[in-house]
């Protein structure tokens, strides 16, 4: 099912996929069971009634990318959610509103992103890692599986653990 969607050429869309509010560039594969472009999880908390804030942004998926089975990518609230070109997302990934994923990234299964973080180019993330919201992850960063990222990570860094720390320090601490 699609609504308010523009799909480029040579794209492949699997079974049971829901796409809304999305621009998909050329040569993109979206595997079975994905939900892309639905509103994210954002509220103005109130003691009497929580009020959902509007999600008026879209999702943009760059060319030559692949979205694995069962992935969920929320549309932006006040800006757009962006998946860069030549980026591969494994199965069961959640990308919350306003995230910006760079080009040529590889993200393994069950990774979760809270809202409004930015990943640079050539980032690799191992399975079951979690990325907190409003962070900046630099270019050429590697994040080990099962890590919990709760602060910004500079370019050309390898991290692992919860909370994530420099890979060398993690290995030293866990001999």
C-alpha positions as a Markdown table, in Angstrom:
| # | Residue | x | y | z |
|---|---|---|---|---|
| 1 | Unk | 0.0 | 0.0 | 0.0 |
| 2 | Unk | 1.4 | 3.4 | -0.8 |
| 3 | Unk | 0.2 | 7.0 | -0.2 |
| 4 | Unk | 2.0 | 10.2 | -1.0 |
| 5 | Unk | 4.9 | 8.2 | -2.4 |
| 6 | Unk | 7.4 | 8.7 | -5.3 |
| 7 | Unk | 9.3 | 5.6 | -6.4 |
| 8 | Unk | 12.3 | 5.8 | -8.8 |
| 9 | Unk | 13.2 | 3.3 | -11.5 |
| 10 | Unk | 14.5 | -0.2 | -11.0 |
| 11 | Unk | 13.1 | -0.5 | -7.5 |
| 12 | Unk | 11.9 | -3.7 | -5.8 |
| 13 | Unk | 9.2 | -3.6 | -3.2 |
| 14 | Unk | 8.5 | -6.9 | -1.2 |
| 15 | Unk | 5.2 | -8.3 | 0.1 |
| 16 | Unk | 3.2 | -6.7 | 2.9 |
| 17 | Unk | 5.1 | -3.4 | 2.7 |
| 18 | Unk | 3.4 | -0.1 | 3.8 |
| 19 | Unk | 4.9 | 3.1 | 2.4 |
| 20 | Unk | 3.6 | 6.6 | 3.1 |
| 21 | Unk | 5.1 | 10.1 | 2.8 |
| 22 | Unk | 8.3 | 8.8 | 1.1 |
| 23 | Unk | 10.6 | 9.5 | -1.8 |
| 24 | Unk | 12.5 | 6.4 | -3.0 |
| 25 | Unk | 15.3 | 7.0 | -5.4 |
| 26 | Unk | 16.5 | 4.6 | -8.1 |
| 27 | Unk | 17.6 | 1.0 | -7.6 |
| 28 | Unk | 16.3 | 0.6 | -4.1 |
| 29 | Unk | 15.2 | -2.7 | -2.7 |
| 30 | Unk | 12.6 | -2.8 | 0.2 |
| 31 | Unk | 12.1 | -6.3 | 1.5 |
| 32 | Unk | 9.0 | -7.9 | 2.9 |
| 33 | Unk | 7.1 | -6.5 | 5.9 |
| 34 | Unk | 8.6 | -3.0 | 6.1 |
| 35 | Unk | 6.6 | 0.1 | 7.3 |
| 36 | Unk | 8.1 | 3.3 | 5.9 |
| 37 | Unk | 6.9 | 6.9 | 6.4 |
| 38 | Unk | 4.3 | 6.5 | 9.2 |
| 39 | Unk | 4.3 | 9.1 | 12.0 |
| 40 | Unk | 6.9 | 8.7 | 14.7 |
| 41 | Unk | 6.5 | 8.6 | 18.5 |
| 42 | Unk | 6.5 | 12.1 | 19.8 |
| 43 | Unk | 4.3 | 13.7 | 22.4 |
| 44 | Unk | 3.9 | 16.9 | 24.4 |
| 45 | Unk | 3.4 | 15.4 | 27.9 |
| 46 | Unk | 0.5 | 16.7 | 30.0 |
| 47 | Unk | -0.9 | 15.4 | 33.2 |
| 48 | Unk | -4.4 | 15.3 | 31.9 |
| 49 | Unk | -3.8 | 14.1 | 28.3 |
| 50 | Unk | -0.6 | 13.5 | 26.3 |
| 51 | Unk | -0.7 | 15.3 | 23.0 |
| 52 | Unk | 0.9 | 13.9 | 19.9 |
| 53 | Unk | 3.0 | 16.4 | 18.1 |
| 54 | Unk | 2.7 | 16.6 | 14.3 |
| 55 | Unk | 4.9 | 14.7 | 11.9 |
| 56 | Unk | 5.0 | 16.6 | 8.6 |
| 57 | Unk | 8.3 | 15.6 | 7.3 |
| 58 | Unk | 8.9 | 12.7 | 4.9 |
| 59 | Unk | 11.4 | 9.8 | 4.4 |
| 60 | Unk | 14.0 | 10.0 | 1.7 |
| 61 | Unk | 15.7 | 6.8 | 0.7 |
| 62 | Unk | 18.9 | 7.3 | -1.4 |
| 63 | Unk | 19.7 | 5.3 | -4.6 |
| 64 | Unk | 21.2 | 1.8 | -4.5 |
| 65 | Unk | 20.1 | 1.2 | -0.9 |
| 66 | Unk | 18.4 | -1.8 | 0.6 |
| 67 | Unk | 15.9 | -2.0 | 3.5 |
| 68 | Unk | 15.7 | -5.4 | 5.2 |
| 69 | Unk | 12.6 | -7.4 | 6.2 |
| 70 | Unk | 10.5 | -5.9 | 8.9 |
| 71 | Unk | 12.3 | -2.6 | 9.1 |
| 72 | Unk | 10.4 | 0.5 | 10.4 |
| 73 | Unk | 11.4 | 4.0 | 9.3 |
| 74 | Unk | 9.4 | 6.8 | 10.7 |
| 75 | Unk | 8.8 | 10.0 | 8.8 |
| 76 | Unk | 10.3 | 13.2 | 10.2 |
| 77 | Unk | 8.4 | 15.4 | 12.6 |
| 78 | Unk | 9.6 | 18.9 | 11.5 |
| 79 | Unk | 12.4 | 17.8 | 9.2 |
| 80 | Unk | 13.0 | 14.7 | 7.1 |
| 81 | Unk | 14.2 | 11.2 | 7.9 |
| 82 | Unk | 17.0 | 10.4 | 5.4 |
| 83 | Unk | 18.7 | 7.1 | 4.4 |
| 84 | Unk | 21.8 | 7.9 | 2.3 |
| 85 | Unk | 22.7 | 6.3 | -1.0 |
| 86 | Unk | 24.2 | 2.8 | -1.1 |
| 87 | Unk | 23.2 | 2.2 | 2.5 |
| 88 | Unk | 22.1 | -1.3 | 3.6 |
| 89 | Unk | 19.8 | -1.9 | 6.6 |
| 90 | Unk | 19.4 | -5.5 | 7.8 |
| 91 | Unk | 16.2 | -7.0 | 9.1 |
| 92 | Unk | 14.2 | -5.7 | 12.1 |
| 93 | Unk | 15.7 | -2.2 | 12.3 |
| 94 | Unk | 13.9 | 0.8 | 13.7 |
| 95 | Unk | 14.8 | 4.3 | 12.6 |
| 96 | Unk | 12.8 | 7.0 | 14.5 |
| 97 | Unk | 11.8 | 10.4 | 13.2 |
| 98 | Unk | 14.3 | 13.0 | 11.9 |
| 99 | Unk | 17.3 | 10.6 | 11.8 |
| 100 | Unk | 19.8 | 11.2 | 9.0 |
| 101 | Unk | 21.8 | 8.1 | 7.9 |
| 102 | Unk | 24.8 | 8.9 | 5.7 |
| 103 | Unk | 25.9 | 7.2 | 2.4 |
| 104 | Unk | 27.5 | 3.8 | 2.2 |
| 105 | Unk | 26.5 | 2.7 | 5.7 |
| 106 | Unk | 25.9 | -0.9 | 6.8 |
| 107 | Unk | 23.6 | -1.5 | 9.8 |
| 108 | Unk | 23.0 | -5.1 | 11.1 |
| 109 | Unk | 19.8 | -6.5 | 12.4 |
| 110 | Unk | 17.8 | -5.3 | 15.4 |
| 111 | Unk | 19.5 | -2.0 | 15.6 |
| 112 | Unk | 17.3 | 0.8 | 17.1 |
| 113 | Unk | 17.7 | 4.5 | 16.6 |
| 114 | Unk | 15.9 | 7.1 | 18.9 |
| 115 | Unk | 15.0 | 10.3 | 17.1 |
| 116 | Unk | 17.0 | 13.1 | 15.6 |
| 117 | Unk | 20.5 | 11.6 | 15.4 |
| 118 | Unk | 22.9 | 12.0 | 12.4 |
| 119 | Unk | 25.2 | 9.3 | 11.1 |
| 120 | Unk | 28.1 | 10.2 | 8.8 |
| 121 | Unk | 29.2 | 8.2 | 5.8 |
| 122 | Unk | 30.7 | 4.7 | 5.8 |
| 123 | Unk | 29.3 | 3.9 | 9.3 |
| 124 | Unk | 29.1 | 0.2 | 10.3 |
| 125 | Unk | 26.9 | -0.9 | 13.2 |
| 126 | Unk | 26.7 | -4.4 | 14.6 |
| 127 | Unk | 23.5 | -6.2 | 15.5 |
| 128 | Unk | 21.3 | -5.2 | 18.5 |
| 129 | Unk | 23.1 | -1.9 | 19.1 |
| 130 | Unk | 21.1 | 1.1 | 20.3 |
| 131 | Unk | 21.6 | 4.7 | 19.3 |
| 132 | Unk | 20.1 | 7.4 | 21.7 |
| 133 | Unk | 18.5 | 10.5 | 20.3 |
| 134 | Unk | 20.0 | 13.8 | 19.2 |
| 135 | Unk | 23.5 | 12.4 | 18.7 |
| 136 | Unk | 26.1 | 13.0 | 16.0 |
| 137 | Unk | 28.0 | 9.9 | 14.8 |
| 138 | Unk | 31.0 | 10.8 | 12.6 |
| 139 | Unk | 32.2 | 9.4 | 9.3 |
| 140 | Unk | 33.9 | 6.0 | 9.2 |
| 141 | Unk | 32.7 | 5.0 | 12.6 |
| 142 | Unk | 32.3 | 1.3 | 13.7 |
| 143 | Unk | 29.9 | 0.4 | 16.5 |
| 144 | Unk | 30.1 | -3.1 | 17.9 |
| 145 | Unk | 27.1 | -5.3 | 18.2 |
| 146 | Unk | 25.1 | -4.9 | 21.4 |
| 147 | Unk | 26.5 | -1.5 | 22.1 |
| 148 | Unk | 24.6 | 1.4 | 23.7 |
| 149 | Unk | 25.6 | 4.7 | 22.2 |
| 150 | Unk | 24.6 | 7.6 | 24.5 |
| 151 | Unk | 27.0 | 10.3 | 23.4 |
| 152 | Unk | 28.5 | 11.7 | 20.1 |
| 153 | Unk | 31.2 | 9.7 | 18.4 |
| 154 | Unk | 33.9 | 11.5 | 16.4 |
| 155 | Unk | 35.1 | 10.5 | 12.9 |
| 156 | Unk | 37.2 | 7.3 | 12.4 |
| 157 | Unk | 36.4 | 5.8 | 15.8 |
| 158 | Unk | 35.6 | 2.2 | 16.8 |
| 159 | Unk | 33.4 | 1.8 | 19.9 |
| 160 | Unk | 31.8 | -1.1 | 21.8 |
| 161 | Unk | 29.9 | -1.8 | 25.1 |
| 162 | Unk | 27.3 | -0.1 | 27.1 |
| 163 | Unk | 27.8 | 2.6 | 27.5 |
| 164 | Unk | 29.9 | 2.5 | 24.4 |
| 165 | Unk | 33.6 | 3.4 | 24.7 |
| 166 | Unk | 36.7 | 3.3 | 22.6 |
| 167 | Unk | 37.2 | -0.3 | 21.3 |
| 168 | Unk | 40.8 | -0.5 | 22.7 |
| 169 | Unk | 39.5 | 0.5 | 26.2 |
| 170 | Unk | 36.6 | -1.9 | 26.0 |
| 171 | Unk | 38.9 | -4.8 | 25.1 |
| 172 | Unk | 41.4 | -3.8 | 27.9 |
| 173 | Unk | 38.5 | -3.5 | 30.5 |
| 174 | Unk | 37.1 | -6.9 | 29.5 |
| 175 | Unk | 40.1 | -9.2 | 29.3 |
